[in-house]
């Protein structure tokens, strides 16, 4: 990674814990706030907020070279206000420079110098509040709840300033929603906040069952966007972090469903999904007329049909909404949601889907989303196996794997997915972003789905055998990119 050279006054993008990169300015820290020991970091004050913190150098990027990139991947009205505040700051700075130049010219001609425009320094609070008045803030943004407000604490291991002057409000607050088109259609893509930029959290009580790689990021984003969330996980200790962030704790799936209006589930496979609903103290025991259940797990269409039938038989409302993405995309709120089932539940989940994803699709009756997601994951899993095969063939024929990757990333197949997975392989880093065992499960279910309609899936079948080999080599709980090891053992 390139070395970051920064000075006081430089504009940067800084990453605060789970929050997206945010525009800020390197400033001098307060005299009583010591720099963390053994850490190369800078003290940054963030535009559009009253937040400031020590940020590790690897979590900082220069503002101008990465501006377009950050604007594309981030979302929200508050984010846009922060970017506008930076541009206003730059405009005023340029104005001062021009004013000084004009003053010198006028002075040379014996004229009275005009008063220069004020340039905003790091202690100019108005600049970092986006230039809006207290009244404007009150009118546009409702007062955040205690769940949404951060108290003095640590983010990524660094102390926040805990002075009374800092309100410590989180970067993302409750925002105004832009209503989507709800015209009757069998297939509809609903653009999320990546485009419309604003969210008002639903007033419905949200439940969430399953805090694995995907579920953890989803719940975190629901909380950050102001939703009231009750959580449950088979391993109860995983709930602790979210309780600290403001979530409520449910003792059983049945209790969560009975307490909430909409309950989401995200677990590992069809058996886990069935057990959660039909098992002791399961979802079915808490379902009452009008209660909504949203199955986000990637399972087969038959499981979805069964769950839909038992939920609706008790008067409940059912929606399937599996997600395409990874742990990182889940943490960033950039998942793609594919939903099917009860259209009214899909509409009730609008703010939730906007919080957790960049795009959502509604594709008709229950079962369609399961079919679509299995096809998507079949393609992704097969592609990953082919990439691993190419890397190992390059090595076996005396070619540089890094050069292979460099060429690949300059061609038509270039993507973040290719770059990240290949880098994982070259670095020997197989920390799970999407479990290998789960992509193998998806391949198996996709092949079975193909069999059910007498459709050949030879590429998926071949890839499935490679993943099975990787599982036999104890790679199940590693990232899907660990399929590479099936080719070298």
N, C-alpha and C positions, 0 to 999 in steps of 0.2 A: 504494500500500500504506500502511496506517495506521502512524503512528509508534509505536514501542514505547518506553514510558517504564518503566525498570526501576531498582530500587534494591537495595542489598545486602540479602539476606534474602528477596527475592521468589522465588516458585516459578515455574518455567518449563518449557516443552517445548523441548529443544534438539536440533538435527539435527547428527550427527557423520558427515560424509562420506556413505558409502553406507548407514550404519545408519539404522533408522527413528527418528522423533522419540522422545526419552527424557525422563522427568521428572527435573528437577534443581533446584538452588537457586543463585541468584547469590551469590557469596561474594567476599571480598577475596583477590586473588592473593598468592602468596608474594612477599616483598620482592625476591627475586632473579630473579623471572620478569617480564620486561618485556612491556608490551602491544605487539602488532604495530603498526608504524607505518602511518599512513594508513587504518586500519581502525576502524570503529565497532563495537566488540564488548564482550562481558562475559565475565568468568571464571565458569564454571559447574562445580559439583560435582554428579555424577549419583548419584541414589539407586539402591541395589541393586548398585553397583559401587564400585570404588576410582578410577574415572576422573574426571578434571577437565581442562578445556581452555578456551582462548579461543574463543568462538563469535561469529560475525558476527551483527549485530542482525537481519538478514533471515532468519536461521535459528533465531530464537527466537520463541516464542509464550507469552503468559501461561498459567499452569497451569489455573486454574478455567474460563475461558470455552471452552477447547478440550479439556477432559477427556473428555467423552463422545465427541467426534470421534476422538480419539487411541485410546481404548479400542476403538473399532469397527474401526479400520484396522490396529492393531498386534496382534502375536501372540507367544505364548511364555510359558513358565512364569517365566522370569527377568523378563520385562516385568511380569507380574502381581505378582511379588514387589516390584518397584520401586514400582509404584503402591500396594501395601499399605504399603510403608515411608513413602511420602508421607502416606498417611492416618494412620498411627501418629504421624508427626511433627506433623501438624495436631492430632491428638487430645491429644498431650502439651502442645502450645502452648496449646490451649484450656484444658487442665487447669491450666496455670500461671496463666493469666489469672484463672480462677475462684478458684484458691488465693489469689492476691493480693487479690482482692475479699473473700474470706472472712476473710483475715488482718486486713484493715483493719477489717472489721465486728467481729471478735473483739477487736481492739485497742481499739476505741472502747468496748467493754464491759468493758475491764480484764482480758480473758482472755489466756492465753498463746497466741501465734500458732502455728498448725500449720506444719510444714515444707513449703514449696512443692514441687510436683513439678518435676523437672529438665526444662528445655526443651533440646532438642537443638541445639547450635550447629554451624557448618560444620566444626569439627574433631572432631566426635563421629563416629568411624568406624563404630560399630555401627549408627547410623541409616541410613547409606548402604550398609550391607551387608544391609539388609532385616531386621535384628534377629535373624539366625540365628547359631548357634554354629558354631565350626570343625568340630565333629563333624557337625552337620547338613549343612554344605556338602559335606563329604567323602562322606557317605552318599548325598546326592541328586545330586551333580554330579561325574562323573569328572574327573580332572585333564586339562586341555586339552593337546593336542599343541602342538608348536612352531608348527605351521601356524595354530592357532587363537589363539595368544597374540600380542598386538601389542607391538612394541618401541617405544621412544621415537621419535617421528617426527612427521610432519605429517598433519593431517586437514583437508581443505578449505583448505590453505594456512596453518594455524595450528599452532604448536608445542604438543605435549603436554608436560605436566610429566614430566621424566625422572628424578625423584628416586627413590632406592631404595625409598622407602615405597610407591611406586605399582607394583602388579603389572602394570598395563596390560593386564589381561585384556579381551578383546572383550566387548561387551554380550551377544551371543548365544553360548551355549555348548551343548555336547552335552546333550540333554535326553531324558527318558523318553518313549517312543512310546506312543500309545494305539492298540490294535489295532482295525482296521476290520472291519466285518461282511463276511465273504467267502462268504456264501451264494450259491449258483448263481443268477444272474439275467442276462438279456440286456442290461438297462440298469441301471446303478447309478451314483449320485453318491457320491463319497467325499469327505467334508468334510476339509479340511486343517487346518493349525495355526491358521488364522484362528478356528476353533472349538475344536479339542481342545487347542491351546496347547502342544504339546510334540513334540519330534523326537529320536529317536536315530538318528544316521547309520548307514546300512548298512555292514557290513564288506566289502562287495564293492568292487572297484576300478572307478572310474568314468572313462570316456573322454568327451571332448566335442570334436566337430569343427564349427568354424564360430563365429567370435567377432564377429558382426555386432551390430546394434542389440539384437536379442533374446537372442542367445547370450551376449553379454558379461554381461548382468544375471543370467542363469541360472547361469553358472559362478561368478560372485561369490557368489551366495546358497548354492550348493552348498558352496563353500569355507567360508563363514561358519558353516554348520551342521555343519562337521566332516568332510565327505566327502573322500576321497582322490581327486583328480581329475588326469587327464592330458589336456593340451589340444593341439590342432593347429589351425592356420589357414593358409589359402592365402597370406596376407600374414603372414609369420612375426613381424614386429615387434609385431603385436597381442597376441602371447602374453606379451610381456615383463612387463606389469603383473600378470598372473595368476601368473607364475612368482615374482614378488616377494611375492605373497600366499600362496604355498605350493603352487601347482600344479606338476605335472611336465610336461616337454615331450616330445611325440612328434614324430619327424622326418617321418613319413608317416602317412596314415590307416591303412594296413595295420599299421604298428608300434603305433599306439594300440590298435587292436582286439586285436592279439595280446597286449598287455600288460594289458588290462582285461577285467573280467567283463561289464560293461554299457557300451556305447558309444552316446552320443546324437549326433545330427547335426541341425544347423539351418542350412540354406543358402537361397539366394534363390529358386530355381525348379526345375521338373522336370529341366531339363538339368543343372544343378549337382548335384542329388541323384543322378542316374544316373551322372554322371562321377565323383562321389566314391566310389561303390560299384564301378563297372565299369572305371574308368580305371586308368592305370599306378600301381602302389603303392597301389591302392584298397582299400576295406574288404573286398572279397571275398577278397583275397589273405591277409588276416589272420583270416578266419573259420575257426573250428574247432568241432567238436561242443560244444554247450553255451554257446557265446558268444552274448551278447544284443546285438541292434542295434535302436535306437529312433530312428525317423525323425520328427523334430519339424517339418520343413519343411512349408509349406502347398503341396501339389502336387495333381495330379489323381488320381482313383482308379486309373487305368490304370498310372501310375507306381508307386503303392503295391503293386499286384498284382505287377508285374514285380520290384520289389525284394524283396518277401516271398518270391517263388518262388526267386530266386537265393540268398538268405540261407539259407532252410530246406533248399535242395538240398545245401548244404555241412554240414548238421547244426546250423546256427545257429538261434536263436530270434528272432522278429521281432515288433515292436510299432510301430504308428504312434501318435504323440502330438503332433499340431499344437497350437499354443497360440493363444488369443484374448487380445489385449492390445496393449500398446505398449511402447516402450523404458522409459518411466517405470514402468509396472506391472511390467515385467521386473526393473528395478532394485529395486523395492519388494517383490519376491517375491509379487506379487498376480495372477499370470496365471491364466487358466482353461485347464486341460488337457483335451483330448478325445482319448481313447485307444481303440484297437481292435486286435485281433489276438490274440496269445498272452496269455491271462489270467494265466498264471503269471509272465510278464515284468512285467506291470502291477503285480502284487503285490510283486515284487522291487524295483520302482522306487518303492515307497511313500514312503520317506523323501526321495527326490529330488524327487518331485512335491510333497510337503509343503513342502520348502525353496523351491521355485521358484513355487508357486502357492497361491491361496486355496481352489481347488476343482478336483477332477479327476473326470471321467466316463469310465466304460468302456462302450462301446456295441456290442460284438459283434465280428464278423469284420473282418479287414483290408479297408480301403476305405471303411468306414462313417465313420470319423473325417475322412477327406479330404472326403467328400461334405458332412458336417455343417459343417466349417470353411469350405468354399467358400460354402455358403448363408449362414452368419453374416457372412462378409466381403462377400458380395454386398449384403446388407442395409445393412451399415455404409458401404460405398462409395457406394451409391445415396443414402443419407441425407446423407452429407457433401456430395455434389454438389447436393442439394436445399437444404441450408443455405446453401451458397455462392450459389446462384441467388436465394434469398430476400434475402440481404444486398445483392446487386447490384441487385435490383429495388427494394429500399427506397431505395437511393441514386439510382437513375434516376428515381424518382417524387418526389424531394425529401424523403424521410423520413430521420430520424436512424437510422443503423445501430446506434448504441449503445442507443438507445431500443428498437429492434427486439429487440436481444439481451436487454435488461432485462426486457421483457415476456415473451419466450420463456422465460427462466429462472425466471419466476414461474408458468408454466403447467404443463400435464401432460407436456410434452416436456422439462422441465428435467432436466439431467444434467451430470455433470462433463465428459463428452465434448463436449456442446454448448457449454458455457461455455469450455472450454479452446480448442477449435478456433476458435470465433468470436473469442476474444481474440487468438489467433494472427493471424487475418486482420486485425482492426482495428489491431494493432500492427505489421503487416507482418513478423511473425516466423515464418518457415517452416522453422526448424531441424527436421530430421526426427525424428519420434517413431515414425512408420510411413511408410516411403517411398511416395511417390505411385506410382512405377513398380510397386511390389509390389501395391498395392491394384488397380491397373489389370490386372495379371496375374491377380489373383484373380477380378476381374469377367469377364475373358476366359474363364478356365477354368470359371466357373460357367455362363456362357452356353453354352459347348460341352457341359457336362454336361446342361443343359436340352435342348439339341438332340438329345442321345443318347437321351433318353426322350420326345422329341416334346412337351416342355413349354415353353410360351411364357415368355419373360423380357423383356418389352418395357421395363420400367423399368430393369433392369440394362443392357440394350442401349443405351438413351439415355444413361445415366450413363457407360458405357464410352466413348462417343464424346466426351463432355466431357473425360474423363481423357486420351484420345488427343490431343485438342487441347492440353491442358496439357503433355503430353510434347513436343509439337512446339514449344512455347514454352520448352523447356529446363528444365522443372520436375520432371523424373524423380527427381532426387536430393534434392528438397525434401520436406517433410511433405505428407501427403495433402491437408491443408487448402489447399495451393497450387493446388488445382483452381479456386479462386476466380479466379485470374488468367486462366483460360480464358474467363471471362465479361467481362473488362474489356479484352481485346486483340482 
